[in-house]
Amino acid sequence: MIDRIALILSIIGGLNWGLVGIFQFDLVAWLGGGQNGVLARIIYIVVGLAAIWCVSLLFRDSDVLEDHSIGNHA
C-alpha cells in the first residue's frame, strides 16, 4: 500500500515538474500559496519523501515484489 501511495505522489510530482517545464506554472505553489507557503512546502516534502521511498523499489528483489502483488490479489 505504501508503495502505491509513494508511486502516486511521485507521479504527481513529475506532472508538476512537467507543468513547470512546459508552461512555467507550478501547480503546487499555486495551490499552496506560493513556493514558500506552508501548504506548498508540506506538499514538496511529502512528494520528496515519496520519491525517496520509490528509490527503494529499484533495489528490491523482483521475486518478493511478484509474491507480494500476488498476495494482494488473492
Buried (B, 14 or more C-beta within 10 A) or exposed (E): EEBEEBBEBBEBBEEBEEBBEEEEEBBBBBEBEEEEBEEBBEBBEBBEEBBEBBEEEEEEEEEEEEEEEEEEEE
